[in-house]
Amino acid sequence: MWLRLLATVLAGATLATAQTDRTGWTASADSFQSTTGNDPAKVLDGNRGTFWHSQYSPTNAALPHTITLDMKKTYNVNGLTYLPRQDGNSNGNIGQHTIQVSLDGQTWTTTATGTYLDDASLKKTPWTTVQARYVRMIAQTEAGGRGPWTSMAELDILSTATYTQPPSNLGRWGATLDFPITPAAATVLRDSGKVLMWSSYRPNDFGGGANSGTTVTATYDPATGLVSQRTVTNTQHDMFCPGISLDVSGRPFVTGGNDAPKLSIYDPATNNWIGGPNMKISRGYQSSTTLSDGRIFTIGGSWSGGEGNKNGEVWSPASNSWSLLPGCPVAPMLTADAQGVFRSDNHAWLFGWKSGSVFQAGPSKAMNWYTPTGTGAQKPAGLRGTDPDAMNGNAIMYDAVNGKILTVGGAPNYQNIAATRNARVITIGAPGTTASVAAVGSMSQARAFHNSVVMPDGKVFVVGGEAYPVPFSDDTSTLIPEIFNPTTSSFTSGSPMAVPRTYHSWALLLQDASIMVGGGGLCGNCATNHPNAQIYSPAYLFNADGSRAARPTINSISATSVAIGAKITVTMNRAVTSFALVRYGSVTHSVNTDQRRIPLTATASGLSYTVTVPNDAGVALPGPWMMFAMDSQGVPSIAKTVMIRSS
């Protein structure tokens, strides 16, 4: 009997699969329907027309249901594929699930959790390589809520022929998180720390979504590990390829995309989506940023809603309306893309700054200042050194107090050209002045379509991307992240991840100082859809021997809503040496204009510390922030949310 083991070989930056003989493997389950021949061995028979089914007669066996494979020897396993029943009946499709592995069948390690989409398509769950003889899947829910059943046509295992455990000092990837969508956009919600994600009008495809008025979303709760699903229709907005900003109250503010003129706002307090006024200019692939006075500025976006002349406009919370800014032209920030303006005004690197200004750091090599007051104004800010246009690169404000921005990677064109390894540090000061640009040590990998996240200690985590950017391709992807150290102006490598993260991927800092990295694809039945995420725990969360470090705890905070310039008293459970504020993030298409970091100076009185918020709303941008405390070893606390008001 030939049974398929999809052997996965890490070759450079790609994953290749091959079939392997599974003769002799056995499958067992907590129950099965014996009268119809739906025994667990059916998941190993290579026949798509047969399936295992939990007992449903004479009585239903209760959820959860478990199926276990004994592979008879140890493999370097790094994933599985699950094929639901293929007879046209959806009963028993697996929803919420846990996947575990074991060497002895007694001690189990969780490698994946999450929720699958309720359909008949093949489900693939990759994870970080681990040695195992046994693999089991625990089905906690039936995907459609139709009954207490579980069914499965085929269960295949992914493995690699050779594997070397990365050193413990490189950080560690957690269990894979499966989602019922392929998320192309995501944000962390204030207070709860939940991660809100969305795809398009379909869970795994964006094509044909224009004017559909529908967005499929999922929400991951780090506290419980549960994934909830929702289809949003009330705002009549397909939110694929939008601009995203977090407003002054921490609400995700989503503009344009497939439904190009639309505005949708998510309210975490009520768990409701709210429709807002249409933009004056229809847009897709634009960027937006919250301003120091609480307004939101947007520019560019010729991917949808017509091409060219996508000049700036600004939304006012006071009037809940948009105003055109003819004095904020898009022309100065265009790249020289081979596909013309359709691509050249995409994904601007925007930073709300002092006195209501906006600094545009890229991806064009020409940098600019925008003043979104009155009819608007624009002034050049100089070139980004010798850096070329860097479309689909990243820009991260890792030290807002000193105006420090790291830029990494990108490519001269949107696609079909080599990306760069370039890294620059931009320093900005008074609005309208020429920015200072310094070249720093290059990344070890050329990247575009990657993501970068500023961490509490000021280092920047750079993850995913590919050396030769091609949408919906993982061919030149890199699995090895890099960490930029601003003290040394250099990069070091992190632990390799399990899944390529390229076009439509994203990464976000969580409240526990870990980093969630997910998505990629969203191209229908293509091979590069990645409806999952992994959470990376940086090295600062571990001791030198690889054990988890004890974390300092913020016992109390004197105020959770403060004005700029305010003093905050923080009481700790033990001594710490530094504090930082990191603004909550939102990201799509490698653009995260919300994240930035403020290092804080503290004065101590025993275990009570006083920190002062910068007295400039352009530095301490209004909205939701995570406050971290760090001990002498750099181990961060779990964050407390602080809302900063502009006045």
Summary of the structure (lengths in Angstrom):
residues: 647
radius of gyration: 24.7
end to end distance: 72.2
largest distance: 79.3
contacts: 2486
relative contact order: 0.11
helix: 4%
strand: 44%
